[in-house]
Amino acid sequence: MRVRDQAIRMAGWTWPARDVGMTKPEAGAPDSARVAALSDADDRTLVEAFRGGERSAFDIIVVRHRRQVYQLCYRFVSNHEDASDLAQDVFVRAFKGLQTFKGDASLATWLYRVAVNACLNRVASKKPASAPLEEAVHVDARAASPLDEVLRAERSDVVRRAIAMLPPKQRATLMLRVYQDCSNEEIAVALGTTVGAVKANFFHALGNLRRLLKKT
């Protein structure tokens, strides 16, 4: 049995089918009307329902957010199997950690924080190939923005490889800003840092990205 599958079993949770309605009902499971009502609930209501013992509420949370979580993980590891493992690990952690979720940020932002931490742990042993955060990098305002280059060439292998070479927190900041459309405040929560640090990370990420793309 894979380590991920062992963790899921230990958490007492089963990865749901694509749609909650596809999951085979178990003894004691809530009726379909209750599940349907929860499906239309907002995230805060789902969290409270889960805390109150409604396991189906967590299945709905997973179905609602797993695509975004998977995409974030994939952009870190660029591999479907690893990204899938990481995404499931994120929801295992969420299953065990939602009891302490304070609701200071949105559920999506909290899940991004769990995902970023999981991804940073996965790539922690890899030495970044670009400049450290403290090194100032000049960005020529007259030249095409590296952010524009990323948006124009999102599927480009060259761009993906360049992003993968950024220091982990710069990479996470860029991904959350560009691909997940998070605000600076949301990124600060997800990374456990300040808005000022987020702005600095993003500035240096763009500078380093430009330098890396010029080498290609």
C-alpha positions as a printed Julia matrix, in Angstrom:
216×3 Matrix{Float64}:
   0.0    0.0     0.0
   1.33   3.44   -0.89
   2.18   5.9     1.89
  -0.52   8.29    0.61
  -3.18   5.58    0.77
  -2.1    4.65    4.29
  -2.44   8.29    5.34
  -5.95   8.46    3.86
  -7.02   5.35    5.74
  -5.48   6.61    8.98
  -7.4    9.87    8.56
 -10.63   7.9     8.26
 -11.51   9.52    4.96
 -12.08   8.18    1.43
 -11.22  10.19   -1.7
 -14.66  10.94   -3.21
 -15.91  10.22   -6.7
 -15.94  13.08   -9.23
 -19.44  14.03   -8.14
 -20.72  13.47   -4.64
 -23.81  11.82   -6.07
 -21.57   9.15   -7.61
 -20.33   7.97   -4.21
 -22.02   4.76   -3.13
 -24.14   5.4    -0.01
 -22.95   3.72    3.17
 -24.85   2.67    6.26
 -25.82   5.74    8.25
 -25.06   8.07    5.35
 -27.17  11.25    5.04
 -30.11  11.1     2.64
 -29.84  12.49   -0.88
 -31.93  15.55   -0.02
 -29.49  16.53    2.7
 -26.51  16.04    0.39
 -28.25  18.09   -2.3
 -28.88  20.89    0.2
 -25.24  20.87    1.27
 -24.12  20.97   -2.35
 -25.62  24.44   -2.66
 -24.17  25.67    0.65
 -21.27  28.11    0.89
 -17.87  27.0     2.17
 -18.4   28.32    5.69
 -21.61  26.31    6.03
 -19.86  23.2     4.74
 -17.05  23.6     7.26
 -19.54  23.93   10.12
 -21.51  20.92    8.85
 -18.33  18.85    8.68
 -17.38  19.9    12.2
 -20.82  18.79   13.26
 -20.23  15.3    11.94
 -21.46  15.55    8.33
 -18.81  13.59    6.42
 -20.56  14.32    3.11
 -19.83  18.03    3.65
 -16.12  17.32    3.33
 -16.69  15.34    0.12
 -18.39  18.43   -1.32
 -15.46  20.62   -0.22
 -13.08  18.28   -2.05
 -15.14  18.19   -5.24
 -15.44  21.99   -5.15
 -11.76  22.77   -4.6
  -9.66  19.84   -5.8
  -9.17  21.12   -9.36
  -7.56  24.35   -8.14
  -5.49  22.49   -5.55
  -4.34  19.95   -8.13
  -3.4   22.69  -10.62
  -1.32  24.48   -7.99
   0.46  21.23   -7.08
   1.04  20.37  -10.73
   2.72  23.69  -11.39
   5.14  22.9    -8.58
   6.06  19.37   -9.64
   5.12  19.26  -13.37
   4.1   15.62  -13.04
   0.55  14.28  -12.97
   1.16  11.4   -10.57
   3.12  13.52   -8.07
   0.58  16.34   -8.32
  -2.27  13.9    -7.71
  -0.47  12.47   -4.67
   0.16  15.96   -3.32
  -3.45  17.03   -3.89
  -4.74  14.01   -1.98
  -2.22  14.7     0.78
  -3.52  18.26    0.97
  -7.07  17.05    1.57
  -5.91  14.44    4.09
  -4.29  17.3     6.01
  -7.41  19.39    5.56
  -9.62  16.55    6.83
  -7.55  16.38   10.0
  -7.06  20.14   10.34
 -10.46  21.68    9.66
 -11.43  21.4    13.32
  -8.87  24.13   14.03
  -9.71  26.27   10.99
 -10.49  29.72   12.41
 -12.16  31.16    9.33
  -9.98  34.29    9.34
  -9.39  33.69    5.62
 -11.5   31.98    2.99
 -11.45  28.21    2.84
  -9.8   28.38   -0.61
  -6.96  30.52    0.77
  -6.5   28.14    3.7
  -6.36  25.17    1.31
  -3.76  27.01   -0.79
  -1.67  27.44    2.34
  -1.87  23.72    3.06
  -1.02  22.99   -0.58
   1.93  25.38   -0.69
   3.36  23.9     2.49
   3.02  20.38    1.07
   4.68  21.44   -2.18
   7.49  23.34   -0.45
   8.2   20.28    1.66
   8.35  18.16   -1.5
  10.86  20.44   -3.25
  12.81  21.49   -0.14
  15.75  19.27   -1.03
  16.17  20.91   -4.44
  18.6   23.81   -4.54
  17.13  26.83   -6.38
  19.06  27.78   -9.5
  18.24  31.48   -9.46
  19.18  34.48   -7.37
  18.2   34.6    -3.7
  15.37  36.84   -2.58
  17.71  39.42   -1.06
  19.51  40.07   -4.34
  18.02  43.08   -6.11
  17.13  42.44   -9.74
  16.51  45.34  -12.08
  13.4   45.07  -14.21
  13.39  47.25  -17.31
   9.95  48.89  -17.35
  10.35  49.65  -21.08
  10.68  45.96  -21.97
   7.85  43.47  -22.23
   6.71  42.41  -18.79
   7.77  38.88  -17.81
   4.3   38.54  -16.37
   2.88  39.19  -19.83
   5.26  36.56  -21.19
   3.96  34.06  -18.64
   0.34  34.81  -19.48
   0.99  34.58  -23.23
   2.97  31.34  -22.98
   1.34  29.56  -20.04
   1.69  26.18  -21.75
   5.23  26.76  -22.94
   7.73  24.19  -21.67
  10.38  26.92  -21.63
   8.3   29.1   -19.3
   7.41  26.15  -17.06
  11.06  25.19  -16.74
  12.02  28.78  -15.94
   9.33  29.02  -13.24
  10.53  25.71  -11.78
  14.0   27.25  -11.34
  12.73  30.08   -9.15
  13.33  29.89   -5.39
  10.33  28.07   -3.84
   8.61  31.04   -2.21
   9.06  33.2    -5.31
   7.56  30.36   -7.35
   4.65  30.0    -4.94
   3.99  33.75   -4.98
   4.03  33.88   -8.78
   1.72  30.88   -9.11
  -0.81  32.15   -6.6
  -0.81  35.62   -8.17
  -0.88  34.62  -11.85
  -2.65  31.27  -11.96
  -4.89  31.33   -8.89
  -5.64  35.07   -9.16
  -5.01  35.63   -5.44
  -4.64  39.09   -3.95
  -1.49  40.09   -2.07
  -3.42  39.71    1.18
  -4.57  36.19    0.26
  -1.04  35.2    -0.78
   0.31  36.52    2.52
  -2.11  34.25    4.38
  -1.29  31.28    2.14
   2.45  31.71    2.66
   2.27  32.74    6.29
   4.07  36.01    5.62
   3.4   39.74    5.24
   1.98  41.68    2.31
   5.31  43.51    2.02
   7.16  40.2     1.7
   4.67  39.05   -0.93
   5.3   42.18   -3.0
   9.06  41.69   -2.68
   8.79  38.01   -3.62
   6.72  38.88   -6.68
   9.1   41.64   -7.79
  12.13  39.36   -7.51
  10.27  36.46   -9.13
   9.58  38.62  -12.19
  13.18  39.82  -12.33
  14.58  36.31  -12.01
  12.08  35.0   -14.55
  13.16  37.62  -17.08
  16.82  36.71  -16.55
  16.08  32.99  -16.94
  13.98  33.51  -20.08
  16.75  35.59  -21.69
  19.06  32.59  -21.39
  16.74  30.38  -23.43
